[in-house]
Structure formats: C-alpha cells, structure tokens
Amino acid sequence: MPEPSAVTGPTLRYTERGDVSLAVHSWGSGPAELVYVHGLQSHGGWLAETGPALARRGIRVSVPDRRGSGRSTGLRGHLADAAGLLDDYAAHLSGIAAAARGPVTVVGQSFGGSVLAALVATGRVPDGIRIVFCAPALGQQRARLDGPARSRARHRTGTEYSVIHLDDRQYTTLPRYLRTMANDGLMVRMLTDSFRAVMVEIEDLYLTAGPEPWAARPVHVALPEQDPVIDLGASLEVLAELAPQARIQRFETTSHYVEFTGVRQAYWDWLAGVVHA
C-alpha cells in the first residue's frame, strides 16, 4: 500500500446533467480512485471523515450527490425514473475510468448498493472497476413487499410525499454522529411515490439480469454483525445468487452506517486494502 499522502480538499464541483446540476464532493489526489454511491438519506457530506481518511491512504474519493439529494439540484427526495439516476452515475464512472492513473473502485452503501447492482446489471460499470458493497440494501423490496404491493408501487409515480420511517439511532448510537444527523438540513426525510417506484424498478433490473454481468468481477462486501435498517438475510441471498464469488467482511457493530461507528478505522483500513490490492 502506498505511503499516506497529504489530503487536499474537500472540493465541490458541479456537473450539468440535463435539467439538474449534480454536486460532486472529492478528497485526495490518487492515483487510486474510489467512487462512492451514497445511501437513501445520506449525501456526500456524510463522508467528511471517510474522504480524508481514504485520501491519507493514497486514494482519491469522489461522491456525487444523487439528483434531488444533498447539494445537487432537482426536486428533493424525488426520482422520475431509474434510467436518469443510473445514467448520472454511469457518466461519472466513465469519466473517472477514462482519466484514472491507477485502480478504480466503486462502493455502493445501503440504497447505493441497490443502485450499484443495477449499474452492473445494465452494463453501465466499465470493465476493470472493482465492486464493493457496504451494508447493501439488496433484495429489500421483495423482502418487504409481496407481488401485488410491488406492482402498486411501480404504478404510483407521482410527486406525493411519504415519510421515511427510519430512526437516526438505527444508523449510529454515537452521540456526536446523532447530533450531526439531527442538524443535517440536507438529509432526505421524505420520498415521492415516484422515488419508491424507482426503488422497485432498479431491484427488478438486477434480479432479472441474473449472475451473467457479475461473472468476471471481483466483489467485496462489508457488513455489520447486525443491521437494524436492512434485512441482511435478503441481501446475502441476492449476493449468493448474483455474485457467489463475493468476499464478505464482517465488522463488530450493530449499527447500519459503519462510518459512524467505533469500527470506522477498521473499515477504512479494510477498504483501502481492497482498493490497493
């Protein structure tokens, strides 16, 4: 592994994607590259410690805020369709891969794991990019909704909002991170019906595609010992079906957001080892 490098950033730039402007947070200067696909409620600002920690380990980190999330523009908590979401990340990944001077890794955390799985399934992740999941929300729609309920969700595509029924204490039990979340005005607390339809749609994409798109890809997975947000059993079933070659690393925490727990240093070390392998 390279010697730790000086941290530059964070920097914030904007990329125009049709009618939205996507904010991209970045730290470090490489040569290894890591693209982070954030979760349902989070955004690039939640990597305020992870970004510098990985940058000190010789990794350049970039985190696009999902459209309608974080500092990106677009209707808050809304996605019009799966294609626009996936194309946003595909464009960023392609640009990173084309300019990379070293290995490229993409991490999908929580709902970002479902997004990443759909990117792989639809051929939007360039060859040679390493795949990492962290507490991925894989197969969660099927675990929680029966067939008729998923069908109803697919067809409710308006902009009516509903609350995300998650408690901050499911992400972390550490007071300083709970304060961060409580004071985070950019944290997504509500979703539109259309967003929920997209959650079902992207899950359909990777489950329908099956294991073929994963056959030649190394896959690494970081999991908490227990997860109060996602159904770990459902995620592991999907991984066994799509990527049986996945190498799983467990971390001694019972909180969902590993970066906001006492095992974050161990997670950063493990992740850096995967990136530099």
N, C-alpha and C positions, 0 to 999 in steps of 0.2 A: 504494500500500500504506500502511496506517495507520502512524503512529509507534509504535515499540516501547512496550509497556505494562509496568507493574510486574507481577511474577509473584506470584500468590497460590497457595498450596498447596505440595506436592500435598495434596489432600484425599482421604479414603477414606470412602465410604459404602456401605451395603448395601441391595440391593433383593431383596425376597422374591419368588421365582418357584416356586410350588408347594412342593415339599419341599426346595428348595435356597435358599441365600442368596447372591446374586451380589455380589461386591465390584466397585465402580466407582472407578477412580482418575481424578482430574481435576486439571488445572492451568489457570490463567488465568481470565479473565472475559469473553472475547469482544470484540466481538459475533459475529465469525465462529466457527463451530463445526466441530470435527473429531472424528469418532468413529473409533476405531482398533480393527480386528478383528485380534487378535494371532494368532501362528502356533502350530504344533503343540506345541512345547516351551516357548514363552515365556509371559509374562503381563504385566500392566500395569506391574510393577516394572521391566521392561526399558526402559521409556520415561522413566527417571529423568532423562535428559538431553534426550531429544526433547520431552517435555512442556514443560519450562521454555523450551527454545529456541523452540518454536512460540508459547508464551504471550507471550514477548517480542516476537513478530512480530504480536501482536494477535489470536491465535487461542485459543479455549478448547478444550482437548483432554479427551476422556473415553475411558477404556479399560475396558470391562467384562472382568473375568476370566471366561473360559469356565467353565461348570459343571465341577467336578472339576479345576480348574486354578487356579494362583495362590492367592489368598486366598478364592476362592469355595468354598462347601461342595459336597458331593457326592463320590462315590467317585472317588478320584484316577485320572486317565487313562482315564475311562470316559464314554461317551455311550450312553444307552439307545436313542435314535433320532434321526433328523435333525430331526423336527418340533420337539421340545423345544429343541434347540440353536438352530434358526432363529427360533423364537418368542421366545427370550430376546433376541436381537439386534434383532428387529423391534420388540419393546416398547420397548427403549431408543431406537432410532432414531425411533420415532413420538413419544416424549416429547420428545426433543431438537428435532425438527422443529416440534412444536406450540408450543414456547416460544421458538424461535430469534428473535433480533433482527437476524440477518444471514444470509449464505450458510451452508449446511450441506454438509460433505464427509464421505464415509466412505472409509477406507483399509482395504484387505484385504492383509495381509502374509503371504506364504508360504501355509500352510494356511488362514489367514484370507482369502486371496484366493479359494480354492475356496468357503469359507463365503459370502463376499460375492457371488460369482457365483450361488450357489443362492438367496440372498436376492432378488437382482434377478429371477431366472428365475421365482420363485414369487410375485412381486408384493408382496414384503414391504419394499421400499425406497420410501418416499414419493416422489412426483414432485418434481422440482426439486433433489434431493440429488445432489451431484457424486460421481462414482465414480473412485477412484484405486486402482490395484494396485501393490504393491511386491514384486518377486521372487515373483509369484503361482504357487502350485502348482496350475495349471490342467491338466486332462487327464493328470495324473500316474498315476492308477490304470490307465488304458488304455495308457499308455506302458510301464508296468512289469509289468502282469498281462494274460495273454491271457483270452479269454472264459470258459473253464472256471474259471480261477483267480479271476476276479472273482465268478463265480457261487458258488463255495465261500465266498469272503469274505462275501458277502451273507447267507449262511445260518449263519455261525458267530457267534452273537450272545450268547455267554456272557461271564462275567467273568474268564476265564483270561487272564493277562497274558503279553505278549511284549515283549522289549526293542526300543527304537527304535535302529536301527543307524545312527546319525549321530555323527560326531566333532565335538566343540566347535570344532576348528580349521577345520571347514567353514563355520562361521558367521563367524569372525574370526581374524585372525592376530596381533592386537594383545594383548600380554601382560596389560594391565590388564583387558580385557574377558574374556579367558580365565580370569583369576582370579575375576572376578565370576561367571561361569558355573559354575566348579568349586565355588564356595562357595554356590551358589544351591540351597537346600533345597526351593524351590518349583518348580524346573524339572522338567517331566514327562520321565521317562526310560523309562517303560513304558506300554503301552496295552493295554486289554482287547480281546478279539475283537470285542465289540460296537462299540467305537470304530472299529475297522478296517472293520467293515461299514458304518458311517455314512459313512466317507470315500468308499466306493464309491457309496453312495446319493446323497450330495449331488452327486457328479460326474454321476451319471445324471440328476439333476434339471435341471442347466443345459445339458447336452448335448442332452437330449431336447427341451427348450423351444425351442432354436434361437435365431435372432437377433431375433425379434419384440420381446421385452421390452427389448432394448437400442437399438432404432431411434432413439429420441428423446433418448438420454442421451449427454452428453459423457463420454468415458472417457480417463483419463490413466494411463500405466504407467511405473514406474521399474524399470529392470533393471540389474544388474551386467553388466560386459562378459562375464564367465563366471560360472557358478554351479555349485558343487560339490554342491549339495543337490538342486536341481530340474533337470529336463530343460527347458531354455529353449526348445528347438525345439517340444516338445509344447505348452508354454504359448502360444507365438506362433501355433501352428496354431489353437488354440482361440480366441484373440483375433481372428484373421483371419476365422474362421467366425462368431463371435457379434457382434463389435464391430469391424468393419473401419475404423470411424472413429477408433479408439483412437490417441492420440498418444503415442509412445514416446520416453522419455528414457533414454539410457544413462549409467551412471556408471563411472568408471575404477577399478573394484575387481574382484577375483576371489573375493570372499567373499560369502556369502549374505545376512548381516544387515547391510544398508547402514549402519544407525545405529551399528554397532560398528566402523566402518572410518574411514579418513582422509578419505573423501569425505562424511562426515555433514553438515558445514556446507553443502556444495553441495546435498545432498539436502534439508535443511531450507529453504534459500532457494528451491529449485525448488518444493517442496511448498507453501510459503507463497504463492508466486506463483500456483499453481493455485487455492488456496483463495480468494485475494482477487481473482482475475481477474473 
